């Protein structure tokens, strides 16, 4: 198996090389040269996440430097539960927040950390990971890479645009982790990362790579829970579910589309967006135009020009095929609040603002099939929004509580990437 750039199929590298580079030399994103189909009848039980992960990911690492260590990496990365919370036998919420930082980003970040540490121990050298975050990515990356050998991390976050608890998670580490509060939006942070990579002299000197969802090592493992949850629902109901995915930079959704292409029993995928409607506008008028992001209650989804659209456009390479396979709906802040209230009233269940976008799409989508909404973060990370709505404190998971007690360490910088080196 090899991987190619979305901008030049002649660029061919192994999985390890793609993970190590982060971004292709031409500025494109690495994608599989072809997506293998697997027989789900031979898949391990959906509850054994490490074994299922190895089964799903093995074709991508065939002949790779990491092939013999893949199962060990899966055990290293996926050591926490991935439960489906069932409202009834046809409606479920996939709780992706039981990892160390209480967000779905733990899956990809921990697998990427396990991969890079092993690659560098074999090949030698040292890397600097440069990561922009709209909320959860930075905390997950910092936690996953803290004190890993051969790796330094620089986390960029938009000052004042992440929740206080998210900021605590981003800034509570030292040693090989540095955090920067950028005077701008997430898109400005993301542009700083891209500009740094384009600066070839800097990239070579610092050994730059990325841990954002532009890095292949983040997306591949995110296919695992698309498989595990859809398999569980399919085996329970006999029907393929519709997956409803709160989407910002579209990495989570892209991984699920890859999983569906591989053979995961998924009928359809729908993207739940906040007021950043770039994707919906494209579906409605056929013209794709990135724009500045809009700040919303679902802040981790505040992305106006999603990087992983380039991967989706590679998978569905014309408007007709894209619009046939991809659907999306937007949810504004007032509706997010009302949906959190409704879900708590109807199900005695508390959700975060991002999950609320998916719940609203499920409620209004007139979907006949079983549905799974991805719950991307624990509601305790958004207590200032959620607690006034539900009228009670949200219990903080032990792993998150431990991080919130730590002292914050970060520097304020402008939007020039050179200010962090």
Residue, then its C-alpha position, 0 to 999 in steps of 0.5 A: x500500500x502506498x499513499x499519494x498527494x491529492x494534488x499529484x498522484x505521482x507522489x507515492x510514499x509509504x504510510x510511515x513516510x506520509x505520517x512523518x511528512x504530514x503534508x505532501x511536498x506540493x502542499x496537498x494531503x496524503x490519501x490512500x492510492x486506493x481504498x481496500x475493501x474488507x469482508x466485515x463478516x471476518x471482522x473481530x467483535x465490535x467491542x474489541x477495539x484494538x483487534x478491530x483497529x488492527x484488522x481495519x488498518x492492517x492493509x494500509x501498513x502492509x509492507x510498512x516500517x510499522x507493520x509488525x508493531x501495528x497491533x501494539x500501537x493499537x493497544x497503546x492508542x485505544x485503551x479506553x471505551x467507545x460506548x454507544x448510548x442508546x435512546x432506543x433500538x434505533x437511535x444512538x449516540x456514539x460517546x467518543x469522549x472517554x479518552x484522556x482529554x474527553x474528546x474524540x481527538x484522543x483517538x487520532x492523536x494517541x495513534x499518531x503519537x504511538x506511530x511517530x515515536x516508533x518511526x523516529x526510534x527506528x529512523x533517528x532524528x527529532x521532529x517538531x509538531x506544529x498544530x492549530x486547534x479550534x478547541x479539542x485537537x490541541x489538548x489531545x495532541x499535547x496529552x498524547x505527545x507529552x514526554x514522548x521521545x524525539x518529539x517537540x510540540x507547538x500548539x496554536x489556539x485562537x485567543x478568546x475563542x476556546x472554552x476556559x476548560x479547553x484552554x486549561x487542557x491546551x496549556x497545562x503541559x511543559x517539557x516538550x510542549x509549548x502553547x501559543x495564544x494567537x491574536x486571531x481566528x482558528x483559520x489564522x492559526x491554520x494559515x500559520x501552520x501552512x505558511x510554516x510548512x511552505x517555508x522550506x528552510x524553516x521546515x527542514x531546520x525544525x523538522x516540522x510535521x503536523x498533528x492536525x487532521x491534515x496528517x494521515x496518522x490522525x485520520x486512519x485511526x478515526x475509521x475504527x469507531x465508524x466501523x465499531x459503531x456501525x457494526x454494533x447497530x447493524x448487528x442489532x437492527x439488521x439495518x445499516x445506520x445513517x451516521x450524523x457527524x458534527x463537522x468542522x475541519x471535516x477530518x472525522x467525516x472524511x475518515x468515516x467516508x473512507x470506512x464506508x468505502x472500505x465496507x463498513x455497514x453505513x448507509x449514509x453520512x450526513x454532516x452537521x454544521x454550525x453557522x459556518x456553512x461553506x460545505x452547505x453552500x457548495x452543495x446548494x450552488x456547486x461553487x466552493x469558496x472558503x471564507x473567514x470562520x464565524x464564532x459559534x457556541x460549537x467552537x471546535x467546528x468554527x472552520x470557514x475553509x476546511x482542510x479535509x475538503x481536499x480529501x473529500x474532493x479527491x474521493x468524490x471528484x466531481x460535483x455530481x458524485x460529491x452531492x450524491x454522497x455528501x449531505x449537510x445541514x447548518x444549525x445556529x446557536x439558538x437552535x443548539x441551545x434548544x436542542x441541548x434542552x430538548x435532549x435533556x428533557x426527553x432523554x435525561x441525557x446531557x450533550x455538548x454544543x457540537x453534539x447538539x448540531x448532530x441531534x438537531x439534524x437527526x430530529x429534523x432529517x426525516x430519517x427512516x433508518x437507524x441513526x448514530x450521532x457522533x458525540x465529539x466532546x464531553x459536555x463538562x468541557x462546555x459548562x458555561x453553555x450547558x449548565x445554565x440550560x440543563x439547570x445543574x452542574x455537569x460532572x467532570x470526568x476524572x481524567x479531565x478534572x486532573x488536567x484542570x488543576x494544573x497551572x497554565x503555561x502559554x505565550x501570546x503571539x500575533x498571526x505571523x508564523x515566525x513569531x513562534x520560532 
